[in-house]
């Protein structure tokens, strides 16, 4: 049980790091100069691709250590702390 909870803590830390990077990229869009022809600059295309990659990585990383089910929907749908996996019911955090 301790191994599962430790793995969950590590995955949660990576998830929050990726989330912070995502908000950093969204904030960086404000400082990118826009071309006059209303198109996308190469920097904007790179930032959008990076943003998409981070969102995909968030879904790939934040999974149940036991059954490998995605925890992202359960994390955002509950107002309380996510304590167990919605699919297999394993305890992710100590009570």
Buried (B, 14 or more C-beta within 10 A) or exposed (E): EEEBBEBBEEBBEBBEEBBEBBEEBEEBEEEEEEEEEEEBEEBBEEBEEBBEEBBEBBBEBBBBBBEEBBBBEBBEEEEEEBEBBBBEEBBBEEE
